[in-house]
Amino acid sequence: MRRSVLLVGCALLLLVAAAPGDCFHLCRAACASSSESQRGCRTALRAAMAGEGGAKHILCTGGAGYIGSHTVVHLLKAGYRVSILDNLSNASLKVKERLKQITGEDVPLFTTDTIDTDALLKLFKEQKFDGVIHYAALKAVGESVAMPLEYYTNNVSGTLTLLKVMREAGCKVLVFSSSATVYAPKETPLTEQDALGPSNPYGWTKFMIEQILQDLYKSDPSWKISILRYFNPVGAHPSGRIGESPSQPNNLLPYIQQVAVGRRPQLSVFGNDYNTPDGTGVRDYLHVEDLAEGHIAALTKLFQGDPCCITHNLGTGKGVSVLEMVDSFEKASGVKIPYKIEARRAGDLATVVADPSKANKELNWTAKRTIQEACANAWKWQSTNPYGYEDAPPQK
C-alpha cells in the first residue's frame, strides 16, 4: 500500500515539477527507504512522462567508462530511458552488472564503434534516441602525444560520424564532454571567454570538436548543443560499485589510491616550490557525482529551451594542492601515503582552477560535494576493488 501511495505521489509531483530531475529530487526523500522504492520512483516518473510523449531516450556514448557510468545512474534517477554505446576499449563489461546492482535496471549496452557509420545508423533507426551525451573518446594526454593519428581518428572522426548519423536520424540534442585542456595556460580562474590554446593532441581534438559543433549550429540552428568543459573529476559512487579503473593512472587521486592498496610504492610530487600555500601544484578537483549531475542539468536545459550552442565550465572554483589531497585521503582511508618530492615537470602551472559561475547561474548547478567526500568514496571503491574491474594478477 505504501509503495502505491509513493508511486502516485511521485507521478503527481512530475505534473508540477519543471523537469524530470526536479521531480526526482522532490520525491527521493520519500522513496529513500529501499532500492525497491527508488525503482518505484523511476517507474512513476516514466509513467507520468509517458503522458507527455514518453520518457526521453538518451544514448550515452562511452557510458561504460568512469564518468559515463556515473552519469547513467543519474539519468535513470531523473526518469530518463538510457542506453549505452561503448566499444569497451577503455572500459569493462562488468560495469553493466554493477549498474544493475546500483539502479536495479538492466541498461542496454551496444558495443558499436562511433566510427562505424552503418552500424551506428542502424542503431539510431532502431532505438529512436531523443538525445545524446557524448563521452566516447581516447583521453590520455601523454598517450595522445605518442599516438596523435589514433586520437584524431577516434575522437574527431568518431564525432563527425556520430553527428552525421544524428542528423540523418533527426536527433539534434547533444551534450558534449569537452575538457579544460582546451584553454591556453592561465593561473587565475578560467572563464568560458578566456583564450583557447591546447598544448597536446588530446586537447586539440576537444578544441576541434567544439569548433565543429559551433559551425554545425550556425549552419543548422535547429540543433540544441551543450559543450561542457570540466576540470579534474575525482571520487566514485558512494556504493563503491563503480569508479575509476586505470591500469596506468594519469591523474593524482587514482595514483594515490593505487599507492594506498599497495599497487605502487610511493607517490611522486613534482615540485614543492610553486607560489601556492604549501608549494605544490593546485588544481580544481570535482566529485564525479557532481560532474554527472552537471550533465543532467545541461541536458534538461536543452530539452526545456530553444535551439542553441552553449558552453559552460564545470568545476568547484576552489583549488586543492597535491599535499592537501594526500592529507585528505590519509584521513579518509587511515592509510599513510609515502611520497617523494621530484623536480617540476616542464609546462606545469602552479594553479589551474575553474570559474563555474556561468554554469551556477544558467544551469542551476553547483558542485556540492567536498574533497573529503571524494576521498572517502574513492577509498571505498579502491579498497573493495584493488584492481578496479580487473582480477588480481596471479601470485608470483
C-alpha positions as CSV (number, residue, x, y, z in Angstrom):
1,M,0.0,0.0,0.0
2,R,2.8,2.4,1.0
3,R,4.6,1.8,-2.3
4,S,1.4,2.5,-4.3
5,V,0.9,5.8,-2.5
6,L,4.6,6.8,-3.2
7,L,4.2,6.0,-6.9
8,V,1.0,8.1,-7.2
9,G,2.7,10.9,-5.2
10,C,5.8,10.9,-7.5
11,A,3.6,10.9,-10.6
12,L,1.7,13.9,-9.3
13,L,4.9,15.7,-8.4
14,L,6.0,15.4,-12.0
15,L,3.0,17.4,-13.1
16,V,4.2,20.4,-11.2
17,A,8.0,20.0,-11.5
18,A,9.9,21.9,-14.0
19,A,11.8,18.8,-15.2
20,P,12.1,15.1,-14.5
21,G,15.2,15.7,-12.5
22,D,13.4,18.2,-10.3
23,C,10.7,15.7,-9.6
24,F,13.2,13.0,-8.7
25,H,14.8,15.3,-6.1
26,L,11.4,16.1,-4.6
27,C,10.3,12.5,-4.2
28,R,13.7,10.9,-3.4
29,A,13.4,11.5,0.3
30,A,10.1,9.7,0.5
31,C,11.5,6.8,-1.5
32,A,14.9,6.5,0.1
33,S,14.0,3.7,2.5
34,S,14.7,0.9,-0.1
35,S,16.1,0.3,-3.5
36,E,12.6,-1.1,-4.4
37,S,11.0,2.3,-3.5
38,Q,13.7,4.1,-5.6
39,R,12.9,1.9,-8.6
40,G,9.3,2.7,-7.9
41,C,10.1,6.4,-8.1
42,R,11.7,5.9,-11.5
43,T,8.8,3.8,-12.7
44,A,6.3,6.5,-11.7
45,L,8.4,9.2,-13.3
46,R,8.4,7.4,-16.6
47,A,4.8,6.5,-16.4
48,A,3.9,10.2,-15.9
49,M,6.3,11.3,-18.6
50,A,4.6,8.8,-21.0
51,G,1.5,11.1,-20.8
52,E,3.7,13.8,-22.5
53,G,5.0,11.5,-25.2
54,G,7.1,9.1,-23.3
55,A,10.3,9.2,-21.3
56,K,13.2,10.7,-23.3
57,H,15.6,8.0,-24.6
58,I,19.2,9.1,-24.1
59,L,22.2,7.5,-25.7
60,C,25.3,7.8,-23.5
61,T,28.4,7.2,-25.7
62,G,31.3,6.0,-23.6
63,G,28.7,5.2,-20.9
64,A,30.7,2.2,-19.5
65,G,33.6,4.5,-18.7
66,Y,34.4,6.3,-15.5
67,I,32.3,9.5,-15.9
68,G,29.8,7.9,-18.3
69,S,28.8,5.2,-15.9
70,H,28.1,7.7,-13.1
71,T,26.0,9.8,-15.5
72,V,24.0,6.7,-16.4
73,V,23.0,6.3,-12.8
74,H,21.8,9.9,-12.6
75,L,20.0,9.8,-15.9
76,L,18.0,6.8,-14.6
77,K,17.4,8.7,-11.3
78,A,16.0,11.6,-13.3
79,G,13.5,9.4,-15.1
80,Y,15.2,9.1,-18.5
81,R,15.4,5.9,-20.5
82,V,19.1,5.2,-21.1
83,S,21.2,3.1,-23.5
84,I,25.0,2.9,-23.5
85,L,27.3,2.9,-26.6
86,D,30.8,1.8,-25.7
87,N,33.4,-0.3,-27.7
88,L,34.9,-1.2,-24.3
89,S,38.4,-0.2,-25.4
90,N,38.8,1.7,-22.2
91,A,36.0,0.2,-20.1
92,S,34.8,-3.1,-18.7
93,L,31.7,-5.2,-19.4
94,K,31.4,-5.7,-15.7
95,V,30.1,-2.1,-15.4
96,K,26.8,-3.2,-16.9
97,E,26.2,-5.6,-14.0
98,R,27.4,-3.1,-11.4
99,L,24.9,-0.5,-12.8
100,K,22.2,-3.0,-12.4
101,Q,23.2,-3.6,-8.8
102,I,23.1,0.2,-8.1
103,T,19.9,1.0,-10.0
104,G,18.0,-2.2,-10.3
105,E,17.8,-1.7,-14.1
106,D,19.4,-3.7,-16.9
107,V,20.7,-0.9,-19.1
108,P,21.2,-1.9,-22.8
109,L,24.9,-1.7,-23.8
110,F,25.8,-1.6,-27.5
111,T,29.4,-2.2,-28.4
112,T,29.1,-0.4,-31.7
113,D,32.1,2.0,-32.5
114,T,31.4,5.6,-33.2
115,I,33.4,5.4,-36.5
116,D,31.2,2.6,-37.9
117,T,28.6,4.6,-39.9
118,D,26.4,1.8,-41.0
119,A,26.1,0.1,-37.6
120,L,25.6,3.5,-35.9
121,L,22.8,4.5,-38.3
122,K,21.1,1.1,-37.8
123,L,21.2,1.6,-34.1
124,F,19.7,5.1,-34.2
125,K,16.9,4.0,-36.5
126,E,16.0,1.0,-34.3
127,Q,16.3,2.8,-30.9
128,K,15.0,6.3,-31.8
129,F,17.1,8.3,-29.4
130,D,15.9,11.7,-28.3
131,G,19.3,13.0,-27.2
132,V,23.0,12.0,-26.8
133,I,25.6,12.6,-24.1
134,H,28.9,12.1,-25.9
135,Y,31.8,10.9,-23.8
136,A,33.3,8.4,-26.1
137,A,37.0,9.3,-26.7
138,L,40.6,8.4,-26.1
139,K,41.6,10.6,-23.2
140,A,45.2,10.2,-22.0
141,V,47.3,13.3,-22.6
142,G,50.7,11.6,-22.7
143,E,49.4,8.8,-25.0
144,S,47.9,11.4,-27.4
145,V,51.4,12.9,-27.9
146,A,52.8,9.4,-28.8
147,M,49.7,8.4,-30.9
148,P,48.2,11.6,-32.4
149,L,46.8,9.9,-35.5
150,E,44.8,7.4,-33.4
151,Y,43.5,10.3,-31.2
152,Y,42.4,12.4,-34.2
153,T,40.8,9.4,-35.9
154,N,38.9,8.2,-32.9
155,N,37.9,11.5,-31.3
156,V,37.4,13.8,-34.2
157,S,36.4,11.4,-37.0
158,G,34.2,9.4,-34.5
159,T,32.3,12.6,-33.5
160,L,31.8,13.6,-37.2
161,T,30.3,10.2,-37.9
162,L,28.1,10.4,-34.8
163,L,26.9,13.9,-35.8
164,K,26.1,12.8,-39.4
165,V,24.1,9.8,-38.1
166,M,22.3,12.0,-35.6
167,R,21.3,14.5,-38.3
168,E,20.0,11.7,-40.6
169,A,18.0,10.2,-37.7
170,G,16.6,13.5,-36.7
171,C,18.2,13.5,-33.3
172,K,19.5,17.0,-32.7
173,V,20.1,17.2,-28.9
174,L,23.7,16.8,-27.8
175,V,25.7,17.3,-24.6
176,F,29.4,17.1,-25.5
177,S,32.0,16.2,-22.9
178,S,34.8,18.6,-23.6
179,S,37.7,19.5,-21.3
180,A,39.6,22.3,-19.6
181,T,42.6,21.2,-21.7
182,V,41.2,23.5,-24.5
183,Y,42.3,26.6,-22.6
184,A,45.6,28.4,-23.0
185,P,47.8,28.4,-19.9
186,K,46.4,30.8,-17.2
187,E,46.8,30.8,-13.5
188,T,43.8,32.8,-12.5
189,P,40.2,31.3,-12.5
190,L,39.3,30.3,-16.1
191,T,36.1,31.7,-17.6
192,E,34.4,30.5,-20.8
193,Q,35.6,33.7,-22.5
194,D,39.3,33.0,-21.8
195,A,41.8,32.3,-24.7
196,L,41.9,28.8,-26.0
197,G,45.1,27.0,-26.9
198,P,45.6,23.3,-26.1
199,S,49.1,22.0,-25.6
200,N,48.6,18.4,-26.6
201,P,46.8,16.4,-29.3
202,Y,44.1,15.3,-26.8
203,G,43.2,18.9,-26.1
204,W,43.3,19.8,-29.8
205,T,40.7,17.0,-30.5
206,K,38.4,18.6,-28.0
207,F,39.1,22.1,-29.4
208,M,38.4,20.9,-33.0
209,I,35.1,19.2,-32.0
210,E,34.0,22.3,-30.2
211,Q,34.6,24.3,-33.4
212,I,32.7,21.6,-35.5
213,L,29.7,21.9,-33.1
214,Q,29.7,25.7,-33.3
215,D,29.9,25.5,-37.1
216,L,27.1,22.9,-37.2
217,Y,24.8,25.1,-35.2
218,K,25.5,28.1,-37.4
219,S,24.6,26.1,-40.5
220,D,21.5,24.5,-38.9
221,P,20.1,26.4,-35.9
222,S,17.6,23.7,-35.1
223,W,20.3,21.9,-33.1
224,K,20.4,22.0,-29.3
225,I,24.1,21.6,-28.2
226,S,25.7,22.0,-24.8
227,I,29.5,22.0,-24.5
228,L,30.8,21.2,-21.0
229,R,34.5,22.0,-20.2
230,Y,35.2,20.2,-16.9
231,F,38.3,20.1,-14.8
232,N,39.6,17.2,-12.7
233,P,36.9,14.5,-11.9
234,V,37.6,12.5,-8.7
235,G,35.9,10.1,-6.4
236,A,33.5,7.3,-7.0
237,H,29.9,6.3,-6.5
238,P,29.1,6.1,-2.7
239,S,28.2,2.4,-3.1
240,G,31.8,1.6,-4.1
241,R,30.5,-0.4,-7.0
242,I,31.7,1.8,-9.8
243,G,34.7,4.1,-10.0
244,E,37.9,5.0,-12.0
245,S,39.9,1.9,-13.0
246,P,43.0,2.9,-14.9
247,S,45.8,0.4,-15.4
248,Q,48.3,3.3,-15.6
249,P,46.9,6.3,-13.7
250,N,47.4,9.7,-15.3
251,N,45.8,11.8,-12.5
252,L,46.7,12.5,-8.9
253,L,43.9,10.8,-6.9
254,P,43.9,7.4,-8.8
255,Y,47.6,7.3,-8.3
256,I,47.2,7.9,-4.5
257,Q,44.6,5.2,-4.4
258,Q,46.9,2.7,-6.0
259,V,49.7,3.5,-3.6
260,A,47.2,3.0,-0.7
261,V,46.3,-0.6,-1.8
262,G,50.0,-1.5,-2.5
263,R,50.0,-1.5,-6.2
264,R,52.6,1.3,-6.3
265,P,55.4,2.0,-3.8
266,Q,55.0,5.8,-3.5
267,L,53.7,9.0,-5.0
268,S,55.9,11.4,-6.9
269,V,55.2,15.0,-6.1
270,F,56.5,17.2,-9.0
271,G,57.7,20.4,-7.4
272,N,57.2,21.9,-4.0
273,D,58.4,25.5,-4.7
274,Y,55.4,26.9,-6.6
275,N,53.7,30.1,-5.4
276,T,51.0,28.2,-3.6
277,P,50.2,27.8,0.2
278,D,52.3,24.6,0.5
279,G,54.5,24.9,-2.6
280,T,52.8,22.1,-4.5
281,G,50.5,22.4,-7.6
282,V,46.9,23.4,-7.1
283,R,44.0,22.1,-9.2
284,D,40.2,22.2,-9.3
285,Y,39.0,18.7,-8.3
286,L,35.3,17.9,-9.0
287,H,33.5,15.0,-7.5
288,V,32.4,12.7,-10.3
289,E,28.8,12.6,-8.9
290,D,28.6,16.4,-9.1
291,L,30.0,16.2,-12.7
292,A,27.3,13.7,-13.6
293,E,24.6,15.9,-12.2
294,G,26.1,18.8,-14.3
295,H,25.5,16.8,-17.4
296,I,21.9,16.1,-16.4
297,A,21.4,19.8,-15.7
298,A,22.8,20.7,-19.2
299,L,20.5,18.0,-20.9
300,T,17.5,19.3,-19.0
301,K,18.2,22.9,-20.2
302,L,18.4,21.7,-23.8
303,F,15.1,19.9,-23.7
304,Q,13.4,22.8,-22.0
305,G,14.9,25.6,-24.0
306,D,15.2,26.9,-27.6
307,P,17.9,25.7,-30.0
308,C,21.4,26.8,-29.0
309,C,25.0,26.0,-28.8
310,I,26.2,26.9,-25.3
311,T,29.4,26.4,-23.4
312,H,29.9,26.0,-19.6
313,N,32.7,25.3,-17.2
314,L,32.1,22.6,-14.6
315,G,34.3,22.9,-11.6
316,T,34.2,23.9,-8.0
317,G,36.0,27.2,-8.3
318,K,38.3,26.1,-5.4
319,G,41.8,24.7,-5.6
320,V,43.3,21.8,-3.8
321,S,47.1,21.2,-3.6
322,V,48.8,17.9,-4.1
323,L,49.7,17.7,-0.4
324,E,46.2,18.7,0.7
325,M,44.9,15.9,-1.4
326,V,47.3,13.4,0.2
327,D,46.3,14.7,3.7
328,S,42.5,14.4,2.9
329,F,43.0,10.8,1.5
330,E,45.0,9.7,4.5
331,K,42.3,11.0,6.9
332,A,39.6,9.2,4.8
333,S,41.4,5.9,4.5
334,G,43.6,5.7,7.6
335,V,46.4,4.8,5.3
336,K,49.8,6.7,5.2
337,I,50.7,7.7,1.7
338,P,54.5,7.7,1.1
339,Y,55.7,10.4,-1.3
340,K,58.9,11.8,-2.8
341,I,59.4,15.4,-3.9
342,E,60.7,15.4,-7.5
343,A,61.7,18.2,-9.9
344,R,59.0,20.2,-11.6
345,R,57.6,18.9,-14.8
346,A,58.0,21.1,-17.9
347,G,54.9,23.1,-18.6
348,D,53.1,22.5,-15.3
349,L,51.4,25.6,-13.9
350,A,51.2,26.5,-10.2
351,T,47.4,26.8,-10.2
352,V,44.5,25.8,-12.6
353,V,41.0,26.5,-11.3
354,A,37.6,27.0,-13.0
355,D,35.3,29.9,-12.7
356,P,32.0,28.0,-12.7
357,S,29.7,31.0,-12.2
358,K,28.1,30.7,-15.6
359,A,27.0,27.1,-15.0
360,N,25.9,28.0,-11.5
361,K,23.6,30.7,-13.0
362,E,22.4,29.3,-16.3
363,L,22.3,25.5,-15.5
364,N,21.2,26.0,-11.8
365,W,24.1,23.7,-11.0
366,T,26.7,23.9,-8.3
367,A,29.3,21.4,-7.1
368,K,28.1,20.3,-3.6
369,R,30.4,17.5,-2.5
370,T,33.7,18.1,-0.7
371,I,37.2,16.8,-1.4
372,Q,36.8,14.8,1.8
373,E,33.7,13.0,0.4
374,A,35.6,12.4,-2.9
375,C,38.5,10.7,-1.0
376,A,36.1,8.7,1.2
377,N,34.2,7.4,-1.8
378,A,37.4,6.8,-3.8
379,W,38.8,4.7,-0.9
380,K,35.6,2.7,-0.6
381,W,35.9,1.9,-4.3
382,Q,39.6,1.1,-4.3
383,S,39.7,-0.8,-1.1
384,T,36.9,-3.1,-2.2
385,N,38.2,-3.3,-5.8
386,P,42.0,-3.1,-5.5
387,Y,42.5,-3.7,-9.2
388,G,39.4,-1.9,-10.4
389,Y,37.3,-4.1,-12.6
390,E,40.2,-6.4,-13.3
391,D,41.1,-9.6,-11.4
392,A,44.2,-9.5,-9.2
393,P,47.3,-10.8,-11.1
394,P,48.4,-14.3,-10.2
395,Q,50.8,-14.6,-7.3
396,K,54.4,-14.9,-8.3
